Amino acid sequence: MAQRSNFRRQPEQRTFAGECSVHGAVDLSEVEQFDCSMAVRPCKQCQFHGLRVSPQGSEEHSQALANLQAESVNSALVGSGITPRFADSTFATYRATTPAMTQALETCQGYSENFGEHFQAGRNLLLCGNVGNGKTHLASGIVQHVIRQHRAVAVITTAAEIIRVFKRSMARDSGYTEGDVIDELSGFDLLVIDEVGAQAGTAYELGVLHEVIDKRYQLLKPTVLVSNLPAKPTTDVDGKPLPSLEQYIGARALDRLRENGALLVGFTWESARGRK
């Protein structure tokens, strides 16, 4: 039996007795959609006939293929980790009202549109800066785009959730090991790690995130990292060091993320939360 994913869930399903205009009384099912609605699947017999019996190029065959593709994309979106709050967070819904916001949007769009190239190079993207600047919105937009347009396996999760999953692996009845977690996280075509720096920053947490980032680095898998902290260490007016990304993932992991022409977007404008 395949190991159940710790980061991707399958859409909810419900089977019920229904009626098909061709095959009469049949068992039908409805499937959870990315927009939280439920959609009824086509009759299984009609779908089988369209895929396996109808001539290629026929309306029945084309419709069956479209059904299959739509279900695959929906399953990938439901399993992406994008929460209902961010389901509508696309590039089209991001309100860029300043040149800096427009630049951030264009960089994220460019990264998504050219994902094939970035995937081959294992090129990363860092979104760092102030809270309430739309970083998670744009990160969710990237995930949606690469799933819809590139058919990629993309997941967005938080640094804290990664650490929780690692800790749960220590329980005897967990059913998985730390190695299983590393293998799963390193297998995604794109991994977005959100809220880096919101965790406690212990040596254990730093080690966990370094291991995840390093394994993806070794496999040339692109990672998008989202943080409210600056990428580079800075100091206050008195010369005292301020919290930075390096403090929460380590200098080596940060170097790996920035290698090979990685893109960095700084979010430095006022928070949009609470503004009318």
C-alpha positions in Angstrom: 0.0 0.0 0.0 1.3 3.4 -0.9 2.3 5.8 1.9 -0.4 8.3 2.5 0.7 11.9 1.8 1.4 14.2 4.7 0.9 17.3 2.5 -1.5 16.4 -0.3 -5.0 15.3 0.2 -7.5 13.7 -2.2 -10.8 15.4 -3.0 -13.8 14.3 -1.0 -16.2 11.9 -2.9 -19.7 10.7 -2.4 -21.4 7.8 -4.3 -25.1 7.7 -4.9 -27.7 6.0 -7.1 -28.4 8.0 -10.3 -29.8 7.9 -13.8 -27.8 8.0 -17.1 -29.7 8.9 -20.3 -27.8 6.1 -22.1 -27.3 3.4 -19.5 -30.3 3.9 -17.2 -29.9 3.3 -13.5 -26.2 3.6 -12.5 -24.0 4.4 -9.5 -22.8 8.0 -9.9 -20.4 10.0 -7.7 -19.8 13.6 -7.0 -16.3 15.0 -6.3 -15.2 18.0 -4.3 -14.0 20.9 -6.5 -11.2 23.4 -5.8 -13.8 26.1 -5.3 -15.4 24.0 -2.5 -18.4 23.0 -4.6 -19.3 19.4 -5.6 -19.5 18.2 -9.2 -21.1 15.1 -10.5 -18.8 12.8 -12.4 -19.9 11.5 -15.8 -21.3 8.0 -16.0 -18.4 5.5 -15.7 -19.7 3.5 -18.6 -20.0 6.6 -20.8 -16.5 7.7 -19.8 -15.1 4.3 -20.6 -16.8 4.1 -23.9 -15.5 7.6 -24.8 -11.9 6.8 -24.0 -11.7 3.2 -25.1 -14.3 2.6 -27.8 -15.1 5.9 -29.6 -12.8 6.8 -32.5 -10.1 9.4 -31.7 -11.2 12.8 -32.8 -14.9 12.1 -32.2 -16.9 14.3 -29.9 -17.4 11.5 -27.4 -13.6 10.8 -27.3 -12.7 14.5 -27.0 -15.3 15.0 -24.2 -14.0 12.0 -22.3 -10.4 13.3 -22.6 -11.5 16.7 -21.4 -13.3 15.1 -18.4 -10.1 13.2 -17.5 -7.9 16.3 -17.8 -10.3 18.4 -15.7 -10.4 15.9 -13.0 -6.6 15.6 -12.9 -6.2 19.4 -12.6 -8.9 19.6 -10.0 -7.3 16.8 -7.9 -3.9 18.6 -8.2 -5.4 21.9 -7.0 -7.3 20.4 -4.1 -4.1 18.6 -3.1 -1.9 21.7 -3.5 -2.3 22.9 0.0 -3.9 26.2 -1.1 -6.6 27.0 1.6 -10.1 28.2 0.8 -9.0 31.7 1.8 -6.5 31.8 -1.0 -8.4 29.8 -3.6 -9.1 33.1 -5.5 -5.6 34.3 -5.1 -4.4 34.5 -8.7 -2.3 36.9 -10.7 -5.5 38.4 -12.1 -6.8 39.2 -8.6 -3.6 40.8 -7.3 -4.1 44.5 -7.0 -0.8 46.2 -8.0 -1.2 49.9 -7.2 2.5 50.9 -7.1 5.5 50.3 -9.4 7.0 48.1 -6.7 3.9 45.9 -6.5 3.7 45.7 -10.3 7.4 44.6 -10.3 6.6 41.9 -7.8 3.6 40.7 -9.8 5.6 40.6 -13.1 8.4 38.7 -11.5 6.1 36.0 -10.1 4.2 35.8 -13.4 7.4 35.5 -15.3 8.6 32.7 -13.0 5.4 30.8 -13.5 5.2 31.3 -17.3 8.8 30.2 -17.7 8.5 27.4 -15.1 9.7 24.8 -17.6 13.0 26.6 -17.8 13.3 27.2 -14.1 12.4 23.6 -13.4 15.2 22.3 -15.6 17.7 24.7 -13.9 16.3 24.1 -10.4 16.0 27.8 -10.0 14.4 29.2 -6.8 12.4 32.2 -5.9 12.4 34.1 -2.6 9.6 36.4 -1.6 10.7 38.4 1.4 9.5 41.5 3.2 6.7 43.2 5.2 3.6 41.5 6.4 0.4 42.1 4.5 2.1 42.7 1.2 0.5 39.9 -0.7 3.3 37.4 -0.6 1.1 34.4 0.0 -1.4 35.7 -2.6 1.3 35.6 -5.2 2.8 32.3 -4.0 -0.7 30.8 -4.4 -1.0 32.3 -7.8 2.3 30.6 -8.8 1.1 27.2 -7.6 -2.2 27.6 -9.4 -0.5 28.6 -12.6 2.1 25.8 -12.8 -0.6 23.3 -12.0 -3.1 24.6 -14.6 -0.6 25.5 -17.4 2.4 23.1 -16.8 0.6 20.2 -15.2 3.2 20.3 -12.4 2.9 18.7 -9.0 3.0 21.8 -6.8 2.4 22.2 -3.1 2.4 25.1 -0.7 2.8 24.5 3.0 4.2 26.4 6.0 7.6 25.9 7.7 5.7 25.1 10.9 3.7 22.4 9.3 6.8 20.7 7.8 8.3 20.7 11.3 5.1 19.3 12.8 5.1 16.5 10.3 8.7 15.7 11.1 7.9 15.6 14.8 4.9 13.3 14.3 7.2 10.8 12.5 8.9 10.1 15.9 5.7 8.4 17.2 5.8 4.6 17.0 2.4 4.5 15.3 3.0 7.3 12.8 3.3 4.9 9.9 6.1 6.9 8.3 9.7 8.0 9.0 11.6 11.2 8.7 13.1 9.8 5.5 9.6 9.4 4.0 8.9 13.1 4.7 12.1 14.1 3.0 11.4 11.9 0.0 7.9 13.3 -0.4 8.9 17.0 0.0 11.8 16.5 -2.4 9.6 14.8 -5.0 7.2 17.7 -5.7 7.9 19.6 -9.0 7.5 22.8 -7.0 7.5 23.3 -3.2 6.4 26.6 -1.7 7.5 27.0 2.0 5.4 29.8 3.5 5.8 31.7 6.8 9.5 30.9 7.2 10.6 32.7 10.4 7.3 32.4 12.1 8.5 29.3 13.9 10.6 29.3 17.1 13.9 29.0 15.3 15.4 26.2 17.4 18.4 24.2 16.2 16.1 21.2 15.5 13.8 23.4 13.3 16.8 24.9 11.5 18.2 21.4 10.8 14.8 20.2 9.4 14.4 23.1 7.0 18.0 22.8 5.9 17.6 19.2 5.1 14.5 19.8 3.0 16.1 22.6 1.1 19.4 20.8 0.6 17.7 17.6 -0.7 15.7 19.7 -3.2 18.9 21.5 -4.1 20.7 18.2 -4.8 17.9 17.0 -7.0 17.6 20.4 -8.9 14.0 20.9 -7.7 12.9 24.5 -7.6 11.6 25.9 -4.3 9.7 29.1 -3.5 10.4 30.5 -0.1 8.1 33.1 1.6 9.1 35.0 4.6 8.3 38.3 6.5 12.1 38.6 7.2 14.7 40.1 5.0 17.0 37.6 3.2 20.2 39.3 4.3 21.2 40.0 7.9 20.6 43.7 8.9 21.2 45.8 12.0 19.3 48.4 13.8 20.4 52.0 14.4 22.6 50.8 17.3 24.3 48.2 15.2 22.5 45.3 16.8 21.6 42.4 14.4 17.9 42.1 13.5 16.1 38.8 12.7 16.8 37.6 9.2 16.0 34.6 7.0 19.5 33.2 7.5 18.7 32.9 11.2 15.8 30.5 10.6 17.2 28.3 7.8 21.0 28.7 8.1 23.6 30.3 5.9 24.2 27.1 3.9 20.6 26.6 3.0 20.2 30.3 2.1 23.3 30.0 -0.2 21.7 27.0 -1.9 18.5 28.8 -2.4 20.2 31.8 -4.0 22.4 29.8 -6.3 22.0 29.5 -10.0 20.4 32.9 -10.7 17.7 32.6 -8.1 15.1 35.4 -8.1 14.5 37.6 -5.1 11.5 39.9 -4.7 11.4 42.4 -1.8 8.1 43.5 -0.3 8.7 46.8 1.3 5.5 48.7 1.1 2.8 49.3 3.8 0.6 46.4 4.8 -2.7 46.2 2.8 -4.5 44.5 5.7 -7.1 46.7 7.3 -7.1 49.3 4.5 -10.3 50.1 2.8 
